[in-house]
Amino acid sequence: MKELVCIVCPNGCVMTVNSDGQSITVTGNKCPKGEQFAYAEETNPTRTICSTVKTAFPYAPVLPVRVSAEIPKNRIFDVMCEINKVVLRQPIACGDAVITNVLSLGVDIIATSNILKQSS
C-alpha cells in the first residue's frame, strides 16, 4: 500500500494505491485524472527536468534548459550527466535543441531563454 498526493489538478487528492502485482486499485481520488496519475506512478513514473548548461559567454555564463517531454524517473541522473557535459559556444534561441534525443529517450534538451540571442 502506498499513499500519493495527486499533482495533476488543484484538488491535491490524497490517494491510496494498492498493488498485488497483477492489478492496481486507487482510492481517494476525486476525478479520473487522479487514478491515471496513480497508475502511471505505480507502473512507469516519469519526471521533467529543468536545469542550466554552461556557456562560453561572460555576459551569460549559464543558460536555462529543460526536457522537451517527461523522461523515466530512473534516468534523471543519467540525463543530468549529459546536461552537465554541455558548454554552448554559439548563441541559440528559446526552444532550440541543446541536446537532440538525449540518451536515445526520444526527448530533447531545449533552451528556455533568449538571453544568448538578445545579447549577441
MDTraj code that builds the backbone (N, CA, C; nanometers):
import mdtraj as md
import numpy as np

residues = "MET LYS GLU LEU VAL CYS ILE VAL CYS PRO ASN GLY CYS VAL MET THR VAL ASN SER ASP GLY GLN SER ILE THR VAL THR GLY ASN LYS CYS PRO LYS GLY GLU GLN PHE ALA TYR ALA GLU GLU THR ASN PRO THR ARG THR ILE CYS SER THR VAL LYS THR ALA PHE PRO TYR ALA PRO VAL LEU PRO VAL ARG VAL SER ALA GLU ILE PRO LYS ASN ARG ILE PHE ASP VAL MET CYS GLU ILE ASN LYS VAL VAL LEU ARG GLN PRO ILE ALA CYS GLY ASP ALA VAL ILE THR ASN VAL LEU SER LEU GLY VAL ASP ILE ILE ALA THR SER ASN ILE LEU LYS GLN SER SER".split()
xyz = np.array([
    [0.0847, -0.1181, 0.0000],
    [0.0000, 0.0000, 0.0000],
    [0.0892, 0.1244, 0.0000],
    [0.0548, 0.2194, -0.0878],
    [0.1259, 0.3456, -0.0980],
    [0.0275, 0.4594, -0.0843],
    [0.0748, 0.5686, -0.0289],
    [-0.0058, 0.6895, -0.0242],
    [0.0586, 0.7920, -0.1172],
    [-0.0218, 0.8516, -0.2052],
    [0.0243, 0.9516, -0.3000],
    [-0.0616, 1.0760, -0.2898],
    [-0.0024, 1.1897, -0.3180],
    [-0.0785, 1.3132, -0.3330],
    [-0.0786, 1.3454, -0.4809],
    [-0.1954, 1.3558, -0.5370],
    [-0.2082, 1.3839, -0.6797],
    [-0.1651, 1.5280, -0.7085],
    [-0.0867, 1.5450, -0.8142],
    [-0.0378, 1.6779, -0.8517],
    [-0.0953, 1.7243, -0.9850],
    [-0.1932, 1.6524, -1.0385],
    [-0.2459, 1.6832, -1.1706],
    [-0.3395, 1.8035, -1.1684],
    [-0.4229, 1.8147, -1.0699],
    [-0.5155, 1.9283, -1.0631],
    [-0.5064, 1.9935, -0.9250],
    [-0.5716, 2.1053, -0.9042],
    [-0.5606, 2.1780, -0.7766],
    [-0.6198, 2.1062, -0.6551],
    [-0.6980, 1.9985, -0.6749],
    [-0.7574, 1.9293, -0.5601],
    [-0.6537, 1.8705, -0.4661],
    [-0.5405, 1.8221, -0.5178],
    [-0.4365, 1.7632, -0.4337],
    [-0.4874, 1.6445, -0.3543],
    [-0.5610, 1.5578, -0.4188],
    [-0.6196, 1.4419, -0.3508],
    [-0.5126, 1.3529, -0.2897],
    [-0.5381, 1.3084, -0.1666],
    [-0.4536, 1.2091, -0.1026],
    [-0.5126, 1.0737, -0.1384],
    [-0.4345, 0.9943, -0.2110],
    [-0.4850, 0.8674, -0.2629],
    [-0.4077, 0.7516, -0.2023],
    [-0.4752, 0.6396, -0.1938],
    [-0.4130, 0.5153, -0.1515],
    [-0.4056, 0.4240, -0.2728],
    [-0.2869, 0.3692, -0.2967],
    [-0.2651, 0.2810, -0.4113],
    [-0.2287, 0.1433, -0.3588],
    [-0.3063, 0.0450, -0.3986],
    [-0.2789, -0.0947, -0.3629],
    [-0.2461, -0.1717, -0.4889],
    [-0.1375, -0.2491, -0.4834],
    [-0.0972, -0.3298, -0.5974],
    [-0.0639, -0.4697, -0.5481],
    [-0.1196, -0.5673, -0.6161],
    [-0.0888, -0.7068, -0.5808],
    [0.0023, -0.7704, -0.6861],
    [0.0600, -0.6882, -0.7724],
    [0.1462, -0.7383, -0.8774],
    [0.0737, -0.7619, -1.0086],
    [-0.0568, -0.7800, -1.0021],
    [-0.1346, -0.8018, -1.1237],
    [-0.2364, -0.6912, -1.1476],
    [-0.2890, -0.6347, -1.0404],
    [-0.3870, -0.5274, -1.0548],
    [-0.3551, -0.4149, -0.9575],
    [-0.4031, -0.2971, -0.9936],
    [-0.3811, -0.1776, -0.9124],
    [-0.5161, -0.1168, -0.8801],
    [-0.5388, -0.0855, -0.7535],
    [-0.6606, -0.0156, -0.7143],
    [-0.6215, 0.1168, -0.6499],
    [-0.7001, 0.2187, -0.6814],
    [-0.6743, 0.3542, -0.6323],
    [-0.7991, 0.4034, -0.5623],
    [-0.7825, 0.4564, -0.4415],
    [-0.8943, 0.5177, -0.3696],
    [-0.8525, 0.6563, -0.3231],
    [-0.9488, 0.7426, -0.3046],
    [-0.9238, 0.8775, -0.2548],
    [-0.9203, 0.9840, -0.3627],
    [-0.9209, 0.9427, -0.4890],
    [-0.9189, 1.0411, -0.5967],
    [-1.0592, 1.0974, -0.6189],
    [-1.0649, 1.2274, -0.6482],
    [-1.1937, 1.2933, -0.6731],
    [-1.2273, 1.3007, -0.8211],
    [-1.1289, 1.2699, -0.9077],
    [-1.1542, 1.2736, -1.0515],
    [-1.0732, 1.1636, -1.1197],
    [-1.1043, 1.1328, -1.2443],
    [-1.0317, 1.0269, -1.3160],
    [-0.8827, 1.0573, -1.3353],
    [-0.8470, 1.1855, -1.3360],
    [-0.7066, 1.2216, -1.3534],
    [-0.6206, 1.1666, -1.2399],
    [-0.6760, 1.1632, -1.1216],
    [-0.6031, 1.1104, -1.0066],
    [-0.5719, 0.9628, -1.0221],
    [-0.6685, 0.8883, -1.0696],
    [-0.6466, 0.7448, -1.0913],
    [-0.5402, 0.7237, -1.1993],
    [-0.5454, 0.8021, -1.3064],
    [-0.4452, 0.7915, -1.4132],
    [-0.3057, 0.8261, -1.3609],
    [-0.2973, 0.9306, -1.2794],
    [-0.1697, 0.9708, -1.2208],
    [-0.1138, 0.8594, -1.1326],
    [-0.1973, 0.8039, -1.0467],
    [-0.1529, 0.6985, -0.9554],
    [-0.1075, 0.5746, -1.0316],
    [-0.1816, 0.5386, -1.1354],
    [-0.1447, 0.4224, -1.2157],
    [-0.0085, 0.4452, -1.2828],
    [0.0114, 0.5636, -1.3392],
    [0.1389, 0.5960, -1.4034],
    [0.2534, 0.5950, -1.3018],
    [0.2313, 0.6478, -1.1838],
    [0.3343, 0.6491, -1.0799],
    [0.3709, 0.5082, -1.0361],
    [0.2753, 0.4206, -1.0366],
    [0.2993, 0.2825, -0.9944],
    [0.3666, 0.1997, -1.1039],
    [0.3326, 0.2244, -1.2299],
    [0.3814, 0.1397, -1.3378],
    [0.4999, 0.1984, -1.4146],
    [0.5024, 0.3303, -1.4350],
    [0.6085, 0.3929, -1.5134],
    [0.6221, 0.5396, -1.4745],
    [0.6822, 0.5677, -1.3592],
    [0.6925, 0.7071, -1.3149],
    [0.7841, 0.7885, -1.4065],
    [0.7401, 0.9085, -1.4399],
    [0.8179, 0.9988, -1.5239],
    [0.8304, 1.1346, -1.4561],
    [0.9292, 1.2097, -1.4997],
    [0.9528, 1.3427, -1.4439],
    [1.0016, 1.4366, -1.5533],
    [0.9985, 1.5657, -1.5234],
    [1.0614, 1.6653, -1.6087],
    [1.1864, 1.7154, -1.5375],
    [1.2774, 1.7695, -1.6147],
    [1.3995, 1.8276, -1.5584],
    [1.4115, 1.9705, -1.6096],
    [1.4414, 2.0609, -1.5196],
    [1.4808, 2.1972, -1.5536],
    [1.6195, 2.2166, -1.4934],
    [1.7115, 2.2692, -1.5713],
    [1.8480, 2.2853, -1.5245],
    [1.9130, 2.4005, -1.5996],
    [2.0438, 2.4044, -1.5987],
    [2.1198, 2.5020, -1.6766],
    [2.2366, 2.4322, -1.7440],
    [2.2834, 2.4908, -1.8539],
    [2.4057, 2.4445, -1.9190],
    [2.5053, 2.5595, -1.9183],
    [2.6319, 2.5250, -1.9187],
    [2.7371, 2.6261, -1.9231],
    [2.7445, 2.6865, -2.0629],
    [2.7892, 2.8120, -2.0670],
    [2.8140, 2.8768, -2.1960],
    [2.9555, 2.9344, -2.1944],
    [3.0023, 2.9726, -2.3109],
    [3.1337, 3.0361, -2.3238],
    [3.1225, 3.1881, -2.3227],
    [3.0048, 3.2405, -2.2878],
    [2.9800, 3.3842, -2.2933],
    [2.9843, 3.4462, -2.1538],
    [3.0747, 3.5431, -2.1307],
    [3.0867, 3.6037, -1.9979],
    [2.9596, 3.6756, -1.9513],
    [2.8814, 3.7302, -2.0454],
    [2.7594, 3.8019, -2.0084],
    [2.6454, 3.7074, -1.9691],
    [2.6608, 3.5796, -2.0005],
    [2.5601, 3.4786, -1.9643],
    [2.6316, 3.3448, -1.9437],
    [2.6905, 3.3243, -1.8270],
    [2.7704, 3.2035, -1.8050],
    [2.6900, 3.0733, -1.8050],
    [2.5596, 3.0833, -1.7830],
    [2.4727, 2.9651, -1.7904],
    [2.3446, 3.0006, -1.8644],
    [2.2826, 2.8986, -1.9226],
    [2.1575, 2.9148, -1.9954],
    [2.0568, 2.8143, -1.9402],
    [1.9361, 2.8581, -1.9056],
    [1.8378, 2.7624, -1.8556],
    [1.7882, 2.6691, -1.9666],
    [1.7686, 2.5436, -1.9294],
    [1.7202, 2.4413, -2.0225],
    [1.6182, 2.3531, -1.9520],
    [1.5462, 2.2754, -2.0336],
    [1.4537, 2.1757, -1.9795],
    [1.4400, 2.0629, -2.0797],
    [1.3791, 1.9544, -2.0353],
    [1.3497, 1.8449, -2.1278],
    [1.2239, 1.8810, -2.2056],
    [1.2162, 1.8327, -2.3294],
    [1.1007, 1.8642, -2.4139],
    [0.9789, 1.7794, -2.3797],
    [0.9987, 1.6733, -2.3046],
    [0.8898, 1.5854, -2.2602],
    [0.9384, 1.5123, -2.1352],
    [0.8486, 1.4470, -2.0683],
    [0.8866, 1.3740, -1.9479],
    [0.9794, 1.2580, -1.9811],
    [1.0660, 1.2272, -1.8853],
    [1.1593, 1.1152, -1.9003],
    [1.1342, 1.0153, -1.7879],
    [1.1777, 0.8903, -1.8049],
    [1.1636, 0.7937, -1.6960],
    [1.2374, 0.8422, -1.5712],
    [1.1731, 0.8280, -1.4588],
    [1.2293, 0.8751, -1.3323],
    [1.3672, 0.8149, -1.3052],
    [1.3871, 0.6902, -1.3422],
    [1.5149, 0.6253, -1.3137],
    [1.6280, 0.6697, -1.4069],
    [1.6007, 0.7593, -1.5005],
    [1.7040, 0.8104, -1.5919],
    [1.7426, 0.9556, -1.5621],
    [1.6872, 1.0138, -1.4567],
    [1.7153, 1.1540, -1.4242],
    [1.8651, 1.1805, -1.4104],
    [1.9350, 1.1005, -1.3332],
    [2.0768, 1.1268, -1.3099],
    [2.1591, 1.1064, -1.4370],
    [2.1213, 1.0100, -1.5199],
    [2.1900, 0.9891, -1.6475],
    [2.1741, 1.1112, -1.7390],
    [2.0518, 1.1643, -1.7455],
    [2.0273, 1.2824, -1.8281],
    [2.1024, 1.4027, -1.7728],
    [2.1042, 1.4173, -1.6419],
    [2.1776, 1.5286, -1.5818],
    [2.3268, 1.5201, -1.6129],
    [2.3829, 1.4009, -1.6179],
    [2.5246, 1.3853, -1.6552],
    [2.5488, 1.4383, -1.7964],
    [2.4559, 1.4111, -1.8877],
    [2.4688, 1.4607, -2.0252],
    [2.4558, 1.6129, -2.0299],
    [2.3611, 1.6670, -1.9547],
    [2.3431, 1.8125, -1.9493],
    [2.4695, 1.8794, -1.8956],
    [2.5307, 1.8193, -1.7953],
    [2.6496, 1.8784, -1.7330],
    [2.7722, 1.8766, -1.8244],
    [2.7702, 1.7989, -1.9301],
    [2.8822, 1.7942, -2.0255],
    [2.8798, 1.9104, -2.1258],
    [2.7672, 1.9777, -2.1384],
    [2.7488, 2.0784, -2.2430],
    [2.8136, 2.2115, -2.2068],
    [2.8811, 2.2710, -2.3059],
    [2.9260, 2.4098, -2.2995],
    [2.8861, 2.4724, -2.4325],
    [2.7920, 2.5640, -2.4291],
    [2.7460, 2.6304, -2.5520],
    [2.8481, 2.7342, -2.5967],
    [2.8848, 2.7283, -2.7246],
    [2.9822, 2.8210, -2.7796],
    [2.9240, 2.9096, -2.8890],
    [2.7939, 2.8923, -2.9156],
    [2.7264, 2.9779, -3.0136],
    [2.5896, 3.0163, -2.9594],
    [2.5421, 3.1358, -2.9941],
    [2.4111, 3.1796, -2.9456],
    [2.2990, 3.0907, -2.9992],
    [2.2038, 3.0591, -2.9137],
    [2.0840, 2.9861, -2.9541],
    [1.9629, 3.0571, -2.8954],
    [1.8460, 3.0249, -2.9481],
    [1.7219, 3.0905, -2.9056],
    [1.6386, 2.9967, -2.8191],
    [1.5428, 3.0550, -2.7528],
    [1.4483, 2.9789, -2.6719],
    [1.3792, 2.8748, -2.7608],
    [1.3768, 2.7510, -2.7152],
    [1.3146, 2.6428, -2.7899],
    [1.4110, 2.5637, -2.8753],
    [1.5309, 2.6175, -2.8984],
    [1.6317, 2.5448, -2.9766],
    [1.6830, 2.4253, -2.8963],
    [1.7150, 2.3179, -2.9673],
    [1.7683, 2.1987, -2.9022],
    [1.9139, 2.2194, -2.8647],
    [1.9453, 2.1896, -2.7407],
    [2.0825, 2.1910, -2.6917],
    [2.1408, 2.0500, -2.7078],
    [2.0608, 1.9495, -2.6758],
    [2.0947, 1.8089, -2.6991],
    [1.9727, 1.7463, -2.7667],
    [1.9949, 1.6845, -2.8808],
    [1.8862, 1.6184, -2.9526],
    [1.8810, 1.4718, -2.9121],
    [1.7604, 1.4231, -2.8836],
    [1.7376, 1.2822, -2.8490],
    [1.8359, 1.2336, -2.7424],
    [1.8359, 1.3006, -2.6300],
    [1.9297, 1.2688, -2.5227],
    [1.9155, 1.1214, -2.4814],
    [2.0267, 1.0519, -2.4787],
    [2.0342, 0.9107, -2.4397],
    [1.9333, 0.8223, -2.5126],
    [1.8979, 0.8613, -2.6343],
    [1.8016, 0.7861, -2.7174],
    [1.6655, 0.7701, -2.6490],
    [1.6284, 0.8673, -2.5681],
    [1.4999, 0.8639, -2.4972],
    [1.3871, 0.9261, -2.5791],
    [1.4196, 0.9831, -2.6956],
    [1.3180, 1.0493, -2.7763],
    [1.2808, 1.1861, -2.7228],
    [1.3682, 1.2434, -2.6417],
    [1.3448, 1.3715, -2.5757],
    [1.4652, 1.4610, -2.6019],
    [1.4394, 1.5885, -2.6291],
    [1.5468, 1.6853, -2.6485],
    [1.5658, 1.7678, -2.5224],
    [1.6856, 1.8203, -2.5065],
    [1.7116, 1.9220, -2.4047],
    [1.7029, 2.0543, -2.4792],
    [1.6121, 2.1414, -2.4370],
    [1.5886, 2.2656, -2.5103],
    [1.6153, 2.3892, -2.4242],
    [1.6575, 2.4961, -2.4912],
    [1.6811, 2.6242, -2.4240],
    [1.5474, 2.6856, -2.3835],
    [1.5472, 2.7521, -2.2683],
    [1.4243, 2.8177, -2.2221],
    [1.4422, 2.9686, -2.2061],
    [1.5445, 3.0224, -2.2714],
    [1.5699, 3.1662, -2.2646],
    [1.6317, 3.2141, -2.3960],
    [1.6083, 3.3401, -2.4255],
    [1.6680, 3.4039, -2.5430],
    [1.7891, 3.4884, -2.5054],
    [1.8410, 3.4757, -2.3859],
    [1.9486, 3.5634, -2.3379],
    [2.0697, 3.5622, -2.4304],
    [2.1022, 3.4487, -2.4905],
    [2.2182, 3.4432, -2.5790],
    [2.1897, 3.5118, -2.7119],
    [2.0688, 3.5017, -2.7614],
    [2.0301, 3.5668, -2.8887],
    [2.0181, 3.7170, -2.8701],
    [1.9661, 3.7600, -2.7549],
    [1.9427, 3.9019, -2.7305],
    [2.0735, 3.9786, -2.7120],
    [2.1743, 3.9126, -2.6578],
    [2.2998, 3.9813, -2.6271],
    [2.4034, 3.9692, -2.7369],
    [2.3768, 3.8876, -2.8383],
    [2.4789, 3.8670, -2.9414],
    [2.4768, 3.9765, -3.0459],
])
top = md.Topology()
chain = top.add_chain()
for i, resn in enumerate(residues, 1):
    res = top.add_residue(resn, chain, resSeq=i)
    for name in ("N", "CA", "C"):
        top.add_atom(name, md.element.get_by_symbol(name[0]), res)
traj = md.Trajectory(xyz[None], top)
